Amino acid sequence: MVSSIRTFSPVTLQAARILGSSIRLARRERRWTAQSLAERIGVSPPTLLRIEKGDPSVGLGVAFEAANILGVPLFDQDLSSRSLEEIRLDNRLALFPKSVRKTRIDNDF
């Protein structure tokens, strides 16, 4: 069996660390334990600690849920602004064909 190691760009790693630190700070400001927050988001404490350390392999939804519960802003906090942005993006995506031809992608960073 061949082990594949996923690599992430420096920008992705930095964004994950920033989000993780923001989550850790908000949790500590509320004086919540890692155990308490982990239970609220439905994960184990080690998974929460991976989020807080900025591990980019943790599920995006889990990290977003932790941020949401703690009030860490991800996007515009105004519901109507987020809804308008979602509609704007959907409208732009509707301009593209349903399927895209396969092309070679250069991943060399």
Backbone bond lengths (Angstrom), bond angles and torsions (degrees), N, CA, C in turn:
res aa  C-N    CA-C-N  psi(-1)  N-CA   C-N-CA  omega(-1)  CA-C   N-CA-C  phi
1 M - - - 1.443 - - 1.524 108.43 -
2 V 1.310 116.74 132.41 1.451 122.23 -180.00 1.522 108.70 -93.62
3 S 1.301 116.05 127.75 1.462 121.67 178.51 1.518 108.80 -86.13
4 S 1.316 116.18 125.95 1.455 118.64 177.18 1.528 108.59 -106.60
5 I 1.313 114.88 130.56 1.447 120.97 179.72 1.516 107.80 -105.77
6 R 1.311 115.87 124.24 1.456 121.37 -179.47 1.516 108.57 -81.60
7 T 1.325 116.63 128.91 1.454 120.50 175.85 1.522 108.81 -107.87
8 F 1.310 115.70 149.03 1.455 121.73 -179.24 1.524 109.05 -123.24
9 S 1.313 116.09 150.31 1.463 120.70 178.91 1.531 109.51 -69.82
10 P 1.322 116.80 157.99 1.471 119.77 177.28 1.534 113.31 -57.52
11 V 1.318 117.08 -35.64 1.469 120.63 179.41 1.532 110.17 -65.06
12 T 1.324 116.96 -42.74 1.462 121.10 178.51 1.523 110.67 -63.46
13 L 1.310 116.73 -44.62 1.465 120.64 179.69 1.524 111.03 -62.10
14 Q 1.323 116.61 -41.95 1.456 119.93 179.75 1.529 110.93 -66.34
15 A 1.321 117.24 -43.03 1.469 120.65 179.18 1.530 110.85 -61.43
16 A 1.328 117.17 -41.23 1.469 121.25 178.62 1.528 110.72 -64.46
17 R 1.335 116.72 -39.80 1.474 120.22 178.39 1.522 111.09 -66.48
18 I 1.326 117.47 -40.84 1.465 121.22 179.28 1.519 110.25 -63.61
19 L 1.330 116.97 -46.76 1.466 120.08 178.55 1.521 110.02 -61.97
20 G 1.327 117.90 -45.40 1.455 121.53 -179.97 1.512 112.48 -60.59
21 S 1.319 116.94 -44.21 1.466 120.55 178.49 1.517 111.46 -65.01
22 S 1.325 117.12 -37.87 1.463 121.17 177.96 1.527 110.75 -63.86
23 I 1.329 116.02 -40.32 1.462 120.80 178.01 1.530 110.28 -66.15
24 R 1.319 116.48 -46.10 1.476 120.01 179.51 1.530 110.90 -60.81
25 L 1.338 117.43 -44.28 1.457 121.12 179.98 1.531 110.84 -61.61
26 A 1.329 116.54 -46.87 1.471 120.11 -179.45 1.529 111.06 -62.93
27 R 1.323 117.06 -38.88 1.472 120.44 178.68 1.519 109.95 -64.15
28 R 1.313 116.89 -45.04 1.471 120.41 -178.99 1.524 111.55 -68.18
29 E 1.327 117.57 -37.44 1.464 120.32 177.04 1.532 111.19 -61.42
30 R 1.326 116.60 -32.74 1.471 121.09 177.99 1.529 112.15 -85.41
31 R 1.326 115.65 -3.94 1.465 122.83 -179.31 1.530 112.30 59.91
32 W 1.338 114.33 37.91 1.465 120.65 175.93 1.518 108.17 -93.32
33 T 1.327 115.89 144.15 1.462 119.93 173.37 1.529 108.77 -79.30
34 A 1.319 115.05 161.45 1.468 119.69 174.93 1.524 109.48 -61.27
35 Q 1.322 116.57 -38.86 1.467 121.65 178.87 1.530 110.47 -59.57
36 S 1.324 116.66 -45.49 1.462 121.70 -178.66 1.531 111.72 -61.55
37 L 1.333 116.71 -48.32 1.463 119.62 179.87 1.526 110.90 -67.04
38 A 1.323 116.67 -40.71 1.469 120.06 178.81 1.532 110.41 -57.38
39 E 1.314 117.01 -43.32 1.469 120.44 178.18 1.517 111.28 -62.84
40 R 1.327 117.17 -40.14 1.468 120.93 -179.19 1.525 112.25 -64.72
41 I 1.336 116.57 -34.19 1.469 118.17 -179.03 1.526 112.37 -96.88
42 G 1.332 116.74 -4.26 1.463 120.43 174.63 1.516 115.06 79.65
43 V 1.336 116.13 35.34 1.467 120.33 177.10 1.523 108.86 -131.48
44 S 1.311 115.35 173.01 1.468 120.09 177.06 1.528 109.36 -81.02
45 P 1.338 117.20 155.38 1.466 119.32 176.23 1.534 113.62 -55.96
46 P 1.357 119.30 -39.24 1.470 117.42 176.86 1.541 113.30 -61.19
47 T 1.328 117.25 -34.40 1.468 119.83 177.18 1.518 110.12 -66.38
48 L 1.330 116.69 -42.54 1.458 119.89 177.54 1.531 110.19 -61.00
49 L 1.298 117.82 -42.55 1.462 120.54 179.65 1.529 111.47 -63.89
50 R 1.335 117.17 -33.72 1.472 120.43 175.07 1.528 110.34 -64.52
51 I 1.335 116.36 -39.87 1.467 120.60 176.98 1.523 109.05 -61.20
52 E 1.327 116.08 -48.86 1.459 120.87 -176.92 1.528 112.88 -64.94
53 K 1.317 117.43 -25.81 1.466 121.23 177.26 1.526 111.55 -85.26
54 G 1.336 116.87 -7.22 1.457 120.33 177.80 1.511 114.21 85.95
55 D 1.316 117.42 29.43 1.468 121.25 178.10 1.533 108.80 -70.66
56 P 1.338 118.64 112.23 1.461 120.49 -175.84 1.531 114.10 -73.25
57 S 1.323 117.87 -6.33 1.463 119.11 179.80 1.526 112.88 -86.13
58 V 1.332 117.38 -6.81 1.461 120.57 176.42 1.527 108.19 -73.86
59 G 1.313 116.47 144.43 1.462 121.27 -177.85 1.522 113.34 -55.43
60 L 1.310 115.65 135.07 1.453 122.17 -178.94 1.521 111.57 -59.06
61 G 1.320 116.84 -42.12 1.461 120.82 -179.03 1.516 112.20 -62.13
62 V 1.320 116.75 -38.56 1.470 121.16 -179.87 1.529 109.63 -66.82
63 A 1.325 117.32 -44.79 1.467 120.76 178.85 1.526 110.49 -63.87
64 F 1.333 117.37 -42.37 1.460 120.82 177.96 1.525 111.31 -63.61
65 E 1.331 117.49 -38.01 1.459 120.84 179.56 1.525 110.43 -64.77
66 A 1.318 117.11 -42.90 1.466 120.68 177.09 1.530 109.94 -60.00
67 A 1.323 116.74 -46.02 1.461 120.84 179.10 1.524 111.00 -61.26
68 N 1.308 116.84 -43.64 1.458 121.52 -178.70 1.525 111.45 -62.91
69 I 1.314 116.93 -46.41 1.465 120.98 -179.50 1.525 110.87 -60.09
70 L 1.328 116.55 -36.16 1.460 121.08 -177.95 1.522 113.54 -88.07
71 G 1.332 116.95 -7.73 1.459 120.05 -179.20 1.520 113.79 80.37
72 V 1.338 116.64 20.36 1.466 120.80 176.49 1.527 107.48 -76.12
73 P 1.327 117.93 120.31 1.465 119.24 -176.54 1.530 112.23 -68.18
74 L 1.316 115.24 133.21 1.461 121.65 176.33 1.523 110.30 -107.15
75 F 1.306 115.12 -44.17 1.453 122.93 179.47 1.516 106.34 -135.29
76 D 1.304 117.00 -168.82 1.462 120.48 177.42 1.531 108.84 -56.11
77 Q 1.306 117.14 132.87 1.460 121.40 -176.72 1.523 113.10 -75.65
78 D 1.321 117.46 -15.93 1.452 121.94 -179.58 1.531 109.93 -80.58
79 L 1.337 116.34 120.81 1.467 121.87 -177.37 1.520 111.77 -57.11
80 S 1.328 118.07 -42.89 1.468 119.53 -177.91 1.529 110.78 -66.27
81 S 1.321 117.89 -35.92 1.472 120.21 177.31 1.522 111.19 -66.45
82 R 1.331 116.74 -42.04 1.466 120.24 177.32 1.517 110.52 -63.74
83 S 1.331 116.81 -41.04 1.466 120.67 179.71 1.522 110.69 -63.74
84 L 1.320 116.72 -42.48 1.466 120.23 178.47 1.528 111.08 -63.89
85 E 1.330 116.84 -40.29 1.467 120.60 177.98 1.523 110.71 -63.91
86 E 1.330 116.77 -40.79 1.463 120.69 178.24 1.525 110.72 -62.45
87 I 1.318 117.21 -43.53 1.467 121.83 178.42 1.528 110.23 -64.13
88 R 1.340 116.98 -43.31 1.460 121.21 179.80 1.527 111.03 -59.74
89 L 1.328 116.21 -44.69 1.464 120.09 179.32 1.528 111.35 -66.62
90 D 1.330 117.18 -42.03 1.468 120.60 177.92 1.523 110.87 -61.16
91 N 1.325 117.14 -40.03 1.465 120.94 179.11 1.529 111.15 -65.25
92 R 1.309 116.61 -40.54 1.473 119.86 177.90 1.523 110.79 -66.88
93 L 1.337 116.65 -41.68 1.464 119.95 179.04 1.531 111.64 -64.57
94 A 1.328 116.92 -31.61 1.468 120.94 179.91 1.527 111.94 -64.76
95 L 1.320 118.10 -19.19 1.469 121.82 179.54 1.525 112.64 -75.78
96 F 1.323 116.66 -16.29 1.457 121.03 -178.38 1.526 110.60 -92.65
97 P 1.331 117.09 153.87 1.464 119.26 176.89 1.529 110.73 -64.24
98 K 1.332 115.85 157.22 1.463 121.18 -179.05 1.522 112.14 -62.79
99 S 1.332 116.86 -35.92 1.462 119.54 179.47 1.523 108.96 -122.16
100 V 1.299 114.11 154.99 1.458 120.71 -177.97 1.517 107.89 -122.72
101 R 1.340 114.90 139.02 1.460 118.62 177.18 1.508 110.41 -65.58
102 K 1.301 115.66 146.71 1.459 121.31 179.15 1.520 109.34 -70.18
103 T 1.332 115.66 128.38 1.456 121.04 176.92 1.517 108.59 -130.60
104 R 1.308 115.83 158.37 1.467 120.38 178.26 1.523 108.59 -80.08
105 I 1.325 115.77 133.02 1.454 121.49 179.13 1.509 108.80 -109.34
106 D 1.312 115.72 130.28 1.461 121.44 178.52 1.523 108.27 -90.16
107 N 1.333 117.36 107.93 1.457 122.95 -178.00 1.513 114.01 -95.19
108 D 1.303 118.31 9.24 1.458 120.42 -178.36 1.526 109.31 -70.98
109 F 1.326 115.35 116.26 1.468 119.95 -178.73 1.497 109.72 -91.37
